[in-house]
Amino acid sequence: HYEYLMVPYIIAENPAMDYKEAFQISKQMMDGNKWDAFVLDLSFIGWTLLGVCTFGILLVFYVEPYIYLTRAELYHALKNNNKSVEF
């Protein structure tokens, strides 16, 4: 799962790209960063539980957008740090 976590962001930025190439680039970007992405996801457990306690209202309006924006920022950080990946 974490190996291909960046595929939606790669395809969103490069819509003409072949999906096989997007999977390969995501695999390169996440090489050595899977554990960090897992720990990042663990950091959202408290927010998710709080969202469940509010019957999903907090999940819809705050938690899920926060998670998606954090993953987008992770994509940009990995893209800028990994100079061997060509787009």
HELIX and SHEET records of a PDB file:
HELIX    1   1 TYR A    2  TYR A    4  5                                   3    
HELIX    2   2 VAL A    7  GLU A   13  1                                   7    
HELIX    3   3 TYR A   19  MET A   30  1                                  12    
HELIX    4   4 LYS A   34  LEU A   42  1                                   9    
HELIX    5   5 ILE A   45  CYS A   53  1                                   9    
HELIX    6   6 ILE A   57  LEU A   58  1                                   2    
HELIX    7   7 LEU A   59  VAL A   63  3                                   5    
HELIX    8   8 GLU A   64  ASN A   81  1                                  18    
END                                                                             
